[in-house]
């Protein structure tokens, strides 16, 4: 008895190189087409940063010309700016202002947001509406009485008038955290209370660990706002150079060295660097916190 061997299938012919290259090229074009809006926005945001860096490494004469690419690279400009102005002192003032203000905003906003999102009490909606109204209130409305208060207390010329208010009330931080806290189910808090936790312990041990992305997003928003704040430091520390943050110092630096745009751009690049580094390391938590903040109202 003979057995018939199964016929072997011929190996599929390999794809021609031209067809493979064309297919890969079509994939690239499709990716570019689907991400065209993001690419365009990325270019729009990157071009000013690139312009600042390229101007910062130019010579003083070329910085005043229409050339966009440096003929010679002068990285010593980043060292020279520290000789022109005490940027390290101004950097320390900015870090002190932004760090303490961010810490104060979180300390005051987390309990308030917890109360507005997880507790039930009379007038809860009214307090939330007042918080939203405070966000829409222009700072120029309250600047005169606040300035008069700090003058009477004798704290003008220091960073205290800029930092202390964040330890009592920051409407935007409360609103952002409240929206994020609403996305956390109450079952976790109720389970913690059954185990013997009070409201404060439930907030510290359960809610805050689960709300890290929202807290990180709120902290970054506050840090960026205070780091770039110009009006407040100009109002309270304008006549005291030792208390100037970088935002106020760079404006004065530009006024003193209005012809040396390369040094001005070098100082600007150094100011931008901490913010860029902060966003690179915290972008995942930032994006996640902002995304989940608007899930539930």
N, C-alpha and C positions, 0 to 999 in steps of 0.2 A: 504494500500500500504506500503510495507516494503522497507526500504532503506538499501542498502548494505554498510556497513562500509568499508572504504578503509583499506586494510591490512597494518599493521604496519611493517616497515622494521626493521629488526634486527640490533641492534647496531654493528658496525664493531668491529671485535675482536681486542683487544689491541695488539700492537706489542710486541713480546716476548722480554724480557730484553736483552738476548744475541744478538738478531738481532739489537736492538736499540744501544747497546754499540758498536757493530761492525760498524754500519752506522756512529756513531759519530767518531769512530776511523779512518774510511776511510776519513771523512771530514778533520780531523786533518792532516792525511798523505798527502792529496791532497794540503792542504794549505802550508804545509812544502815544498812539491815538487815544487809548483809554486813560492814560495818565497825563494828557496834555495840559489840563487845567492845573494840576498839581505842579507840573514842571514849570509852567509859566509863572505861577505864584512863587515857587522856589527861586527862580531867576530874579524876580522882582525884589525879593527880600535879600538875596545874596549880593546883588550888584552894589548897593550902598556900602556893605561891609568890605567888599573887595576894593571899592574906591578909596575908603578910609585907609586900608592897609597899604595900598600902592602909593598913595600920597604920603603916608607916614615914612616911607623909606626913600623918598625922593630928596634931592638937594633943594635948598631954599629957592634957587632960581627956577628950577624946573617945576616946582609946585605951583608957581604963578603962571606957567605956560599952559597950552592946550593939550599937552602930551598926557596920555593916560598910563603909559607904561614907563617905568623908571629906566633911564639910561644907565645910571649907576645906583647900586643898592647901598643905602646908608642906614644900616641897622643901629649905628651909634646914636641915632635920633632918640631911640627909646631910653638911652642912658642920659642923654643931654636934658631931657625934660625934667628929670629929677634934680638937675643942677639949676634949672630956671625957677622951679617952684617946689615947695615941700609937699610933694604929692603923697609921700608915705603918711604924713600927718593927716592930710585930707582923706586918704584911704581909710585910716583908722577911725576917723569921725564918721564916715559913711557906713562902715561896718558896725560901729556902735549904734548908730541911729537905726539902721535897717534891722539888725539882729534883735535889739531890745524892743523895737516897735512891733516886729513880727511875733516875738514871744508874748508881748502884752496883748496883742490882738487875739492870739489863740487862747490865752488864759481867760480873757473876758468873753470871747465869742462861743467857746465850746459849751459852757454851762447854759448860756442864753439860748443857743441853738437847740440844745437838749430839751430845755423847758418848752420851747415853741414847737418842737416836733414830737416829743414823746409824752409830755404831761398834759393833763386836761385840767384847765382852771378857767374861771370866769374872766373874760376880757382877753383871752388868748389871741383871737383874731385881730382884736384892736391893737395889741402890742405888735403883732406882725405887720399890720398896715402902717403903724408908726415907724417901724424899722425900714420898710420900703420907702416911706415918705422921706426919711432921713437920707436915704441914698440919693434921692432926686433933689435934695436941698443943695443949692450952690454953696461952696465954702465961703464965698465972698459975703454971704449973708451974716455969718457968725464971726467973721474974722475981726471985726472992730471990737465987739465986747470981749472976745477971748484975748485979743492983744492987750486991751486995757487991764484985764485981770492979771495977765502975766507980768505986765509992767508994775502993777501994784505989789505983786509978790516978789518982784526983784529978780526974776529968772530970765529976762531977756538977755540976749548975748550968749546963751547956752543952748544945748540940745534938749533940755528938760521940757520946754513947751511943745516940742515936736514928739517926744516919746511918751510922756505921761498920759495924754488923751487915749492912746491905744489900749491902756490897761483898764479903761472904763467902758468904752463903747466904740465899736467899729461896725457900722451898719452892713457894709458889703460882706465882711467876714461872717457875720451872723446869718445873713441871708444865704450865702453859699453853703455854709455848714448845715443849716437847717434843711435845705433841699437835699443834701446828701444823706443826712440822718433819716429822712423819710423813706429812703430806699432800703433801710435795714429793718427786717421784720421785728415786730415787738415780741415775738415768741422767745427770742434769746434773752431779752431783758426780763420777761416774766419768769423764765426758768432760773435766772440768777436770783430773782427776788424770792422764789420758792426755796432756794438753797440758803437763804438768810441774808442776802445782800440788801442794803438800802439803796435809795436812788443814787446817791453819790458813788457808792461802790459799784453799782451796775454801770454807771457812766464810765468810771475809770477802768474797770476790769473787763467789761464786755464791749461797750459801744466804741470807745476810743481805739482799741486794737482792730476792730472791724472797719473803722472809718479812716484808716491811715491814708488811702489815696485822696479822699476828700480833704483831710487835714493838710496833706502835702500840697495839694493844689491851692488851698487857701493861703498857706504860708508863702508859696512862691508868688502869688498875686500881691500879697502885702509887701514882700521883700522887694519885688521889682518896682512897685509904686514908690516906696520910700527911698530906694536907691536912686531913682530918677527924679525924685521930688526937687523942684527948684523954688516954687513959690514960698513954701514954708521956711526953708533955710534962709531965703532972701529976706523974709519978714522979720525973723527972730534973731538971726546971726549975721545979718548983712554988714554990721559995723565991727564985728569981732572975727578977725581972720583966723584965729586959733581954733574956732569952732566950726569953720566952714567944712561942709562935706564936698565930695568930688563934683557933684552937679553944679554947685555954686562956684567952686574953684576953677572948673574948666571954662566957664563964662568969663571969669576974670583973666584967666590965662590967655584966652583968645583976644581979650581987649589989650593986654600988655604986649602980646606978640602977634598982632594982627597981620603983619607981613609974613611971618614965618609959619605958613600954613602946614608945612611938613611937621613941625613940632606940635602944632595944635592937633593935627590928625594922629600923631604918635600918642599924645596924651589921651585923646578920645579912644584910641584902640585899647590902651591899658585900662580905661574905665569900663569898656565893653567886655573885656576878657572874663572877669568874675561872673558876670551874668550869663555869658555863653556857656561857661564851664558848669555852672549850677543847672542850667536847663538840660545840658547833655546828660548829666548824671541823674536827674530827677524827671526826665521827660515821660517815662512810662507811668509813674505815679501821677504826674500832672495831667496827662491825657486821660487816664482812667478816671481820675477824680472829676474832671470837667465833663466827661461823657456821662457818668452816672448821676451828676448833679441835676441834670434836667430830665431824668426819667420820670420822676413823680413830683407833682406840685401840691 
